[in-house]
Amino acid sequence: MPINFDTALGVHEQALYSRARRAEVLGSNIANVDTPGYKARDIDFREALGKAQQNRSISLANTQSGHISAADNQRHIEAGVKYRNPYQPSQDGNTVELHIEQAQFADNAIRYQSTLTFLGSKFSGL
């Protein structure tokens, strides 16, 4: 009996990709904490994952060079990137609040690791 990875892995494949992209965005915020005028961004994880799931259920074939690639998950995650409203805006226009970014980054890292652990157990079971 052949293994269907789409069924076996479920939503965790998209979750892992979305969490990795969110780590990039949060890391960029932390790196730009002292950049005047920088606007903090974040990914709405539920929205990005929902869009990735909707895209996954549609099977597309590229029959002409002008067609959009079906594997373009990046576009759906970028649509979920939003600017964060600061609790205490700075005078230079920077909206990054380091303590919030660090907490969000740590939370995302733990969730990323738990998704990896779950996928590892799935592969071991297969």
Backbone as ProteinMPNN parsed JSONL, in Angstrom:
{"seq_chain_A": "MPINFDTALGVHEQALYSRARRAEVLGSNIANVDTPGYKARDIDFREALGKAQQNRSISLANTQSGHISAADNQRHIEAGVKYRNPYQPSQDGNTVELHIEQAQFADNAIRYQSTLTFLGSKFSGL", "coords_chain_A": {"N_chain_A": [[0.841, -1.177, 0.0], [0.738, 2.148, -0.968], [2.212, 5.084, 0.513], [0.586, 8.013, 1.392], [1.71, 11.087, 1.692], [0.491, 13.57, 1.999], [-1.874, 13.017, 3.35], [-0.863, 11.702, 5.587], [0.808, 13.566, 6.92], [-0.77, 15.766, 7.31], [-1.832, 18.944, 8.456], [0.533, 19.819, 9.437], [2.78, 20.169, 7.84], [2.354, 22.614, 6.445], [2.133, 24.205, 8.71], [4.704, 24.12, 9.777], [6.168, 25.43, 7.772], [4.927, 27.952, 7.86], [5.553, 28.755, 10.48], [8.34, 28.911, 10.273], [8.626, 31.033, 8.478], [7.478, 33.044, 10.033], [9.351, 33.215, 12.077], [11.463, 34.375, 10.657], [10.374, 36.923, 10.093], [9.943, 37.958, 12.698], [12.58, 37.88, 13.632], [13.702, 39.776, 11.933], [12.407, 42.038, 12.886], [13.549, 42.214, 15.468], [16.225, 42.628, 14.777], [16.06, 45.164, 13.724], [15.537, 46.911, 15.802], [16.633, 49.35, 16.583], [16.398, 50.958, 14.37], [15.47, 53.912, 12.937], [12.116, 54.784, 12.224], [11.363, 52.229, 11.441], [8.873, 49.793, 10.986], [7.294, 47.462, 12.961], [6.528, 44.089, 12.13], [4.342, 41.243, 11.832], [3.184, 37.863, 11.511], [-0.051, 36.738, 10.992], [-0.742, 33.868, 12.226], [-2.864, 31.966, 12.179], [-4.424, 32.881, 10.03], [-2.587, 32.703, 7.893], [-2.051, 29.943, 7.886], [-4.595, 28.936, 7.371], [-5.019, 29.933, 4.75], [-2.988, 28.572, 3.428], [-3.884, 25.951, 3.711], [-6.251, 26.039, 2.214], [-5.185, 26.511, -0.318], [-3.814, 24.152, -0.662], [-5.757, 22.216, -1.046], [-6.576, 22.523, -3.607], [-5.924, 21.405, -6.789], [-3.724, 22.26, -9.229], [-2.697, 22.632, -12.623], [0.059, 23.568, -14.508], [-0.231, 24.574, -17.551], [0.544, 26.456, -19.327], [3.091, 28.929, -19.81], [2.445, 31.322, -18.538], [0.912, 30.75, -16.327], [0.144, 30.734, -12.812], [2.245, 29.433, -10.301], [1.444, 26.482, -8.563], [2.745, 25.732, -6.301], [3.338, 27.935, -4.837], [3.52, 28.832, -1.951], [4.603, 30.861, -0.5], [3.46, 33.296, -1.258], [0.934, 33.206, -0.049], [1.566, 33.239, 2.641], [2.88, 35.674, 2.838], [0.714, 37.318, 2.462], [-0.451, 37.206, 4.935], [1.169, 38.771, 6.529], [1.349, 41.429, 8.707], [1.342, 44.804, 9.971], [2.425, 45.622, 13.237], [0.761, 47.071, 15.98], [2.118, 49.341, 18.22], [2.47, 49.299, 21.81], [3.741, 51.288, 23.189], [4.731, 53.742, 21.405], [7.777, 54.919, 19.855], [9.747, 57.975, 19.73], [11.175, 58.235, 17.393], [9.722, 56.967, 15.458], [9.929, 54.245, 15.24], [8.407, 51.132, 15.683], [9.048, 48.823, 17.002], [9.02, 46.815, 19.816], [11.149, 45.576, 21.971], [10.958, 43.653, 24.096], [8.472, 42.481, 23.637], [8.82, 41.425, 21.059], [10.861, 39.566, 21.539], [9.557, 37.803, 23.271], [7.499, 36.848, 21.594], [9.077, 35.662, 19.621], [10.354, 33.61, 21.08], [8.103, 32.083, 21.843], [7.197, 31.298, 19.301], [9.407, 29.784, 18.481], [9.322, 27.627, 20.262], [6.886, 26.455, 19.517], [7.491, 25.825, 16.867], [9.49, 23.899, 17.259], [7.978, 21.934, 18.585], [6.254, 21.178, 16.537], [8.117, 20.093, 14.762], [8.973, 17.911, 16.327], [6.598, 16.442, 16.48], [6.231, 15.82, 13.741], [8.522, 14.281, 13.368], [7.894, 12.047, 14.942], [5.741, 11.133, 13.482], [6.988, 10.352, 11.071], [8.609, 8.338, 12.079], [6.666, 6.518, 12.815], [5.626, 5.842, 10.34]], "CA_chain_A": [[0.0, 0.0, 0.0], [1.575, 3.346, -1.033], [2.022, 6.083, 1.566], [0.191, 9.341, 0.931], [2.26, 12.018, 2.673], [-0.471, 14.643, 2.254], [-2.789, 12.54, 4.38], [-0.117, 11.318, 6.784], [1.364, 14.712, 7.629], [-1.846, 16.697, 7.637], [-1.61, 20.383, 8.429], [1.813, 20.134, 10.062], [3.73, 20.638, 6.822], [2.114, 24.055, 6.276], [2.404, 24.852, 9.992], [6.148, 24.253, 9.893], [6.586, 26.473, 6.844], [4.425, 29.23, 8.372], [6.337, 29.089, 11.668], [9.678, 29.31, 9.827], [8.505, 32.385, 7.912], [7.211, 33.96, 11.144], [10.637, 33.41, 12.747], [12.198, 35.346, 9.846], [9.777, 38.247, 10.281], [10.239, 38.395, 14.064], [14.02, 38.137, 13.678], [13.909, 41.058, 11.263], [11.972, 43.072, 13.835], [14.556, 42.324, 16.525], [17.428, 43.209, 14.183], [15.817, 46.571, 13.415], [14.992, 47.561, 16.992], [17.154, 50.712, 16.687], [16.296, 51.624, 13.084], [14.405, 54.93, 12.971], [11.035, 54.649, 11.256], [11.049, 50.836, 11.115], [7.566, 49.341, 11.473], [7.299, 46.046, 13.335], [5.559, 43.268, 11.413], [4.122, 39.902, 12.358], [2.315, 37.038, 10.677], [-1.237, 36.165, 11.622], [-0.494, 32.456, 11.956], [-4.102, 31.266, 11.819], [-4.815, 33.294, 8.684], [-1.625, 32.139, 6.939], [-2.257, 28.5, 7.824], [-5.873, 28.722, 6.681], [-4.82, 30.161, 3.317], [-2.162, 27.477, 2.913], [-4.739, 24.768, 3.625], [-7.153, 26.221, 1.078], [-4.383, 26.343, -1.517], [-3.406, 22.761, -0.752], [-6.865, 21.374, -1.486], [-6.821, 22.767, -5.028], [-4.88, 20.851, -7.624], [-3.581, 23.06, -10.439], [-1.703, 22.183, -13.59], [0.623, 24.661, -15.296], [-0.228, 24.17, -18.946], [1.154, 27.534, -20.095], [4.123, 29.6, -19.024], [1.872, 32.441, -17.803], [0.128, 30.302, -15.17], [0.726, 30.901, -11.483], [2.702, 28.168, -9.75], [0.624, 25.947, -7.47], [3.603, 25.541, -5.134], [3.723, 29.253, -4.361], [2.999, 29.053, -0.605], [5.155, 32.115, 0.019], [2.496, 34.367, -1.518], [-0.145, 33.131, 0.935], [2.087, 33.646, 3.94], [3.122, 37.111, 2.769], [-0.573, 37.993, 2.617], [-0.755, 37.225, 6.355], [2.072, 39.671, 7.24], [0.682, 42.677, 9.051], [2.098, 45.678, 10.861], [2.034, 45.504, 14.626], [0.509, 48.325, 16.681], [2.907, 49.36, 19.445], [1.857, 49.761, 23.054], [4.435, 52.519, 23.536], [5.507, 54.15, 20.233], [8.962, 55.727, 20.138], [9.752, 59.28, 19.086], [11.785, 58.155, 16.068], [8.815, 56.288, 14.544], [10.14, 52.807, 15.277], [7.338, 50.497, 16.455], [9.524, 47.561, 17.569], [9.163, 46.755, 21.269], [12.049, 44.435, 22.062], [10.47, 42.613, 25.011], [7.357, 41.778, 22.974], [9.387, 40.652, 19.953], [11.584, 38.424, 22.097], [8.568, 36.846, 23.785], [6.85, 36.231, 20.438], [10.063, 34.807, 18.97], [10.522, 32.415, 21.919], [6.881, 31.292, 21.704], [7.205, 30.711, 17.964], [10.459, 28.763, 18.445], [8.818, 26.441, 20.98], [5.855, 25.844, 18.674], [8.193, 25.25, 15.717], [10.143, 22.678, 17.732], [6.964, 20.914, 18.864], [5.795, 20.676, 15.236], [9.175, 19.203, 14.28], [8.916, 16.691, 17.126], [5.428, 15.691, 16.038], [6.507, 15.27, 12.415], [9.499, 13.201, 13.553], [7.19, 10.842, 15.415], [4.935, 10.633, 12.36], [7.875, 9.639, 10.17], [9.019, 7.093, 12.753], [5.531, 5.606, 12.749], [5.454, 5.375, 8.961]], "C_chain_A": [[0.887, 1.242, 0.0], [1.21, 4.336, 0.08], [1.664, 7.418, 0.918], [0.642, 10.347, 1.981], [1.309, 13.175, 2.97], [-1.436, 14.256, 3.363], [-2.053, 12.265, 5.683], [0.358, 12.518, 7.599], [0.323, 15.74, 8.016], [-1.411, 18.143, 7.507], [-0.207, 20.765, 8.902], [2.875, 20.594, 9.07], [3.588, 22.144, 6.619], [2.419, 24.816, 7.566], [3.906, 25.093, 10.158], [6.66, 25.37, 8.995], [6.147, 27.849, 7.345], [5.215, 29.676, 9.6], [7.749, 29.542, 11.282], [9.644, 30.73, 9.263], [8.258, 33.405, 9.022], [8.501, 34.224, 11.923], [11.499, 34.416, 11.986], [11.686, 36.761, 10.081], [10.092, 38.791, 11.671], [11.723, 38.691, 14.246], [14.38, 39.46, 13.019], [13.492, 42.213, 12.165], [13.034, 43.303, 14.907], [15.83, 42.982, 15.989], [17.273, 44.704, 13.921], [15.257, 47.354, 14.593], [15.457, 49.017, 17.113], [17.084, 51.488, 15.374], [15.161, 52.641, 13.12], [13.375, 54.695, 11.865], [10.663, 53.22, 10.896], [9.722, 50.445, 11.755], [7.606, 47.845, 11.729], [6.2, 45.298, 12.586], [5.433, 41.92, 12.11], [3.2, 39.176, 11.409], [1.143, 36.565, 11.516], [-1.212, 34.678, 11.279], [-1.752, 31.721, 11.516], [-4.545, 31.608, 10.404], [-3.892, 32.669, 7.633], [-1.817, 30.637, 6.784], [-3.559, 28.163, 7.11], [-5.747, 28.896, 5.183], [-3.986, 29.047, 2.69], [-2.98, 26.203, 2.771], [-5.699, 24.869, 2.439], [-6.408, 25.998, -0.222], [-4.025, 24.883, -1.74], [-4.514, 21.88, -1.319], [-7.17, 21.534, -2.967], [-5.645, 22.224, -5.822], [-4.845, 21.614, -8.942], [-2.514, 22.459, -11.341], [-1.237, 23.393, -14.383], [0.736, 24.206, -16.742], [0.364, 25.234, -19.859], [2.128, 28.277, -19.195], [3.578, 30.758, -18.193], [1.085, 32.044, -16.572], [0.886, 30.524, -13.871], [1.083, 29.528, -10.933], [1.827, 27.736, -8.581], [1.428, 25.796, -6.196], [4.013, 26.859, -4.5], [3.087, 29.551, -3.007], [3.47, 30.376, -0.034], [4.161, 33.256, -0.14], [1.396, 34.366, -0.468], [0.331, 33.565, 2.308], [2.365, 35.142, 3.94], [1.818, 37.889, 2.917], [-0.965, 38.094, 4.086], [0.142, 38.151, 7.162], [1.374, 41.004, 7.444], [1.599, 43.504, 9.936], [1.537, 45.567, 12.266], [1.827, 46.892, 15.214], [1.27, 48.325, 17.994], [2.085, 49.805, 20.653], [2.443, 51.112, 23.447], [5.285, 52.944, 22.333], [6.695, 55.037, 20.624], [8.912, 57.025, 19.35], [10.334, 59.232, 17.68], [10.929, 57.39, 15.066], [8.985, 54.785, 14.491], [9.068, 52.184, 16.169], [7.745, 49.161, 17.066], [9.651, 47.72, 19.08], [9.891, 45.455, 21.571], [11.517, 43.319, 22.948], [9.315, 41.824, 24.395], [7.887, 40.904, 21.844], [10.109, 39.416, 20.464], [10.624, 37.366, 22.633], [7.871, 36.119, 22.64], [7.803, 35.274, 19.724], [10.259, 33.51, 19.752], [9.303, 31.499, 21.814], [6.838, 30.58, 20.353], [8.243, 29.593, 17.859], [10.007, 27.477, 19.143], [7.776, 25.717, 20.138], [6.456, 25.202, 17.43], [8.824, 23.912, 16.111], [9.124, 21.577, 18.019], [6.391, 20.345, 17.567], [6.829, 19.731, 14.639], [9.162, 17.868, 15.018], [7.745, 15.815, 16.693], [5.663, 15.06, 14.673], [7.529, 14.152, 12.491], [8.844, 11.92, 14.032], [6.294, 10.263, 14.321], [5.793, 9.828, 11.399], [8.356, 8.332, 10.781], [7.904, 6.054, 12.686], [5.295, 5.051, 11.348], [6.514, 4.352, 8.612]], "O_chain_A": [[1.723, 1.382, 0.893], [0.063, 4.41, 0.521], [2.353, 7.888, 0.013], [0.028, 10.453, 3.043], [1.317, 13.707, 4.08], [-1.773, 15.078, 4.215], [-2.565, 12.562, 6.762], [0.316, 12.491, 8.829], [0.524, 16.505, 8.959], [-0.712, 18.516, 6.565], [0.192, 21.922, 8.775], [3.781, 21.341, 9.441], [4.583, 22.868, 6.619], [2.907, 25.945, 7.519], [4.322, 26.153, 10.626], [7.495, 26.17, 9.415], [6.912, 28.809, 7.263], [5.513, 30.862, 9.741], [8.294, 30.457, 11.899], [10.534, 31.533, 9.541], [8.778, 34.519, 8.957], [8.72, 35.344, 12.383], [12.192, 35.225, 12.603], [12.475, 37.691, 10.249], [10.467, 39.955, 11.81], [12.086, 39.645, 14.935], [15.26, 40.179, 13.493], [14.155, 43.249, 12.199], [13.376, 44.444, 15.218], [16.441, 43.802, 16.674], [18.266, 45.432, 13.9], [14.572, 48.358, 14.398], [14.743, 49.838, 17.689], [17.656, 52.574, 15.276], [14.005, 52.266, 13.316], [13.731, 54.44, 10.715], [9.733, 53.012, 10.117], [9.48, 50.735, 12.927], [7.911, 47.057, 10.834], [5.088, 45.801, 12.427], [6.307, 41.515, 12.877], [2.514, 39.797, 10.598], [1.325, 36.052, 12.621], [-1.609, 34.275, 10.185], [-1.706, 30.931, 10.573], [-4.991, 30.734, 9.661], [-4.358, 32.167, 6.61], [-1.753, 30.114, 5.671], [-3.616, 27.211, 6.332], [-6.299, 28.106, 4.417], [-4.243, 28.628, 1.562], [-2.793, 25.451, 1.814], [-5.927, 23.882, 1.74], [-6.934, 25.365, -1.138], [-3.943, 24.428, -2.881], [-4.23, 20.896, -2.003], [-7.946, 20.757, -3.525], [-4.494, 22.561, -5.544], [-5.824, 21.616, -9.688], [-1.55, 21.855, -10.87], [-2.06, 24.163, -14.877], [1.695, 23.527, -17.111], [0.656, 24.964, -21.025], [2.002, 28.256, -17.971], [4.215, 31.14, -17.212], [0.628, 32.917, -15.834], [2.116, 30.505, -13.842], [0.318, 28.574, -11.08], [1.509, 28.544, -7.708], [0.852, 25.738, -5.11], [4.949, 26.892, -3.701], [2.217, 30.417, -2.908], [2.805, 30.953, 0.827], [4.035, 34.095, 0.751], [0.965, 35.435, -0.036], [-0.418, 34.189, 3.059], [2.113, 35.814, 4.94], [1.819, 39.001, 3.444], [-1.736, 38.981, 4.452], [-0.079, 38.316, 8.362], [0.879, 41.624, 6.503], [2.514, 42.978, 10.569], [0.328, 45.434, 12.46], [2.63, 47.793, 14.972], [1.099, 47.416, 18.806], [1.137, 50.58, 20.53], [1.738, 51.976, 23.97], [6.447, 52.549, 22.242], [6.629, 55.799, 21.588], [8.127, 57.16, 18.411], [10.024, 60.092, 16.856], [11.359, 57.179, 13.933], [8.255, 54.11, 13.766], [8.842, 52.652, 17.285], [6.898, 48.438, 17.59], [10.307, 48.642, 19.564], [9.325, 44.37, 21.443], [11.616, 42.148, 22.583], [9.203, 40.618, 24.617], [7.451, 39.763, 21.687], [9.982, 38.336, 19.886], [10.858, 36.169, 22.466], [7.673, 34.906, 22.706], [7.393, 34.204, 19.274], [10.325, 32.433, 19.161], [9.447, 30.281, 21.707], [6.485, 29.403, 20.274], [7.991, 28.571, 17.222], [10.28, 26.375, 18.667], [7.789, 24.488, 20.06], [5.988, 24.155, 16.983], [8.707, 22.922, 15.389], [9.38, 20.409, 17.725], [6.075, 19.157, 17.501], [6.477, 18.694, 14.077], [9.323, 16.815, 14.402], [7.883, 14.6, 16.557], [5.333, 13.893, 14.466], [7.421, 13.169, 11.758], [9.197, 10.83, 13.581], [6.111, 9.048, 14.241], [5.393, 8.751, 10.956], [8.496, 7.33, 10.08], [8.162, 4.862, 12.522], [4.822, 3.926, 11.19], [6.535, 3.842, 7.492]]}, "name": "protein", "num_of_chains": 1, "seq": "MPINFDTALGVHEQALYSRARRAEVLGSNIANVDTPGYKARDIDFREALGKAQQNRSISLANTQSGHISAADNQRHIEAGVKYRNPYQPSQDGNTVELHIEQAQFADNAIRYQSTLTFLGSKFSGL"}
